[in-house]
Amino acid sequence: MIRRDSNTFLAIILGIILLLPCFSIFPSVYTMSKAYAQEKTTNGGSDKIKAMLLRPGGWIGEWRGTNFEGVFHLIFEDRGENVVVKINNPSFNMDCERNVTITSDDIKLDGCYDTNITLRFDPNDQEYPIKGESKSTNYKLKAK
């Protein structure tokens, strides 16, 4: 009876040893599929952000710097390989047009005076779905 139990015990140990490498493969397969799914989502992300920005009505932006705050209007346009933004800042009676860079995570642009502005899409905020900042100013945009 002891011999039979030891054979069963050895068979169980051997089975575990042989199956252990199989279990270590599953997490890497899961990680690969998760990374692939994120990549597919990411590739579509910039197109979705671009489509959202190009809304015909444009956007109302609110900015707040260290000493000032104000409201401005933005209209994004698709110009072939480039996206540009037309900015109207009635607080300073100023209009300008700047190139826009859209990635899967954010929108980068310069304002009429401010530079290196990074905006991000926040799908959880229905009122101000686009928010961001530059070195000295915070921005939030809502659809017109």
C-alpha positions in Angstrom: 0.0 0.0 0.0 2.9 2.4 0.7 4.4 1.6 -2.6 1.1 2.4 -4.5 0.8 5.7 -2.6 4.4 6.7 -3.4 3.8 5.8 -7.1 0.7 8.0 -7.1 2.6 10.8 -5.3 5.5 10.5 -7.9 3.0 10.7 -10.8 1.4 13.8 -9.3 4.8 15.5 -8.8 5.9 14.5 -12.3 2.6 15.8 -13.8 3.0 19.2 -12.0 6.6 19.5 -13.2 5.6 18.7 -16.8 2.6 21.1 -16.7 4.4 24.0 -15.0 5.9 25.4 -18.2 2.5 25.4 -19.9 1.1 27.6 -17.1 3.9 30.1 -17.4 3.1 30.6 -21.1 -0.5 31.7 -20.5 0.4 35.0 -18.8 2.6 36.0 -21.7 -0.1 35.1 -24.2 -2.6 37.2 -22.2 -0.1 40.1 -22.1 0.5 39.8 -25.8 -3.2 39.8 -26.7 -3.8 42.7 -24.3 -0.9 44.7 -25.8 -2.2 44.0 -29.3 -5.7 45.2 -28.3 -4.2 48.3 -26.8 -2.2 48.9 -30.0 -5.3 48.5 -32.2 -7.3 50.9 -29.9 -4.4 53.3 -30.0 -4.1 53.4 -33.7 -7.8 54.3 -34.0 -7.5 56.8 -31.2 -5.9 59.6 -33.2 -8.5 59.2 -35.9 -11.3 59.4 -33.4 -9.8 62.4 -31.7 -9.4 64.1 -35.1 -13.0 63.4 -36.1 -14.2 64.9 -32.8 -12.1 68.0 -33.2 -13.3 68.7 -36.7 -16.9 69.3 -35.6 -18.4 72.1 -37.7 -19.6 74.2 -34.8 -16.1 74.5 -33.3 -15.2 74.7 -29.7 -15.3 77.2 -26.9 -12.1 77.3 -24.8 -11.5 78.6 -21.4 -8.0 79.4 -20.2 -6.6 80.3 -16.8 -3.1 81.6 -16.4 -1.3 82.9 -13.3 -2.8 86.4 -13.5 -5.4 86.3 -16.2 -8.3 84.1 -17.5 -10.5 84.3 -20.6 -12.5 82.6 -23.2 -11.6 81.9 -26.8 -13.1 80.1 -29.9 -11.5 77.4 -31.9 -12.3 75.8 -35.2 -10.2 72.8 -36.3 -9.8 72.2 -40.1 -8.5 69.2 -42.0 -6.1 70.4 -44.7 -5.0 67.2 -46.4 -2.0 65.9 -44.4 -2.3 68.7 -41.8 -4.9 69.7 -39.2 -4.9 73.4 -38.3 -6.8 75.4 -35.7 -8.2 78.8 -36.2 -8.2 80.6 -32.9 -10.2 83.7 -32.1 -9.5 85.4 -28.7 -12.0 88.3 -28.3 -10.5 89.2 -24.9 -7.3 90.4 -26.7 -9.0 91.1 -30.1 -6.7 88.5 -31.7 -7.0 85.9 -34.4 -4.4 83.3 -35.5 -4.0 80.0 -37.2 -1.7 77.2 -36.0 -0.8 73.6 -37.0 -2.0 70.8 -34.8 -0.4 67.5 -34.0 -2.8 64.7 -33.0 -1.5 61.5 -31.4 -3.3 58.6 -29.9 -3.1 60.2 -26.4 -3.1 64.0 -26.9 -3.4 67.1 -29.1 -0.4 69.4 -29.3 -0.6 73.0 -30.6 0.6 76.5 -30.0 -1.8 79.3 -29.3 -1.6 82.9 -30.5 0.8 83.7 -27.7 1.2 80.6 -25.7 3.3 77.7 -26.9 3.6 73.9 -26.3 0.0 73.4 -25.3 -0.9 69.7 -24.7 -4.6 68.8 -24.6 -6.1 65.4 -23.7 -9.5 63.9 -24.4 -11.4 63.0 -21.3 -14.4 60.8 -22.3 -15.8 60.9 -18.7 -16.3 64.7 -18.8 -19.4 65.5 -20.9 -19.1 69.3 -20.5 -15.4 69.8 -21.0 -14.1 66.6 -22.9 -10.8 68.2 -23.8 -8.5 69.6 -21.1 -4.8 70.4 -20.9 -2.1 72.9 -20.2 1.0 74.7 -21.2 3.9 75.7 -19.0 1.8 78.5 -17.4 -1.8 78.1 -18.5 -4.6 75.6 -18.0 -7.2 75.0 -20.8 -10.5 73.3 -21.1 -12.7 73.0 -24.2 -16.4 72.4 -24.7 -18.4 72.0 -27.9 -20.2 75.1 -29.2 
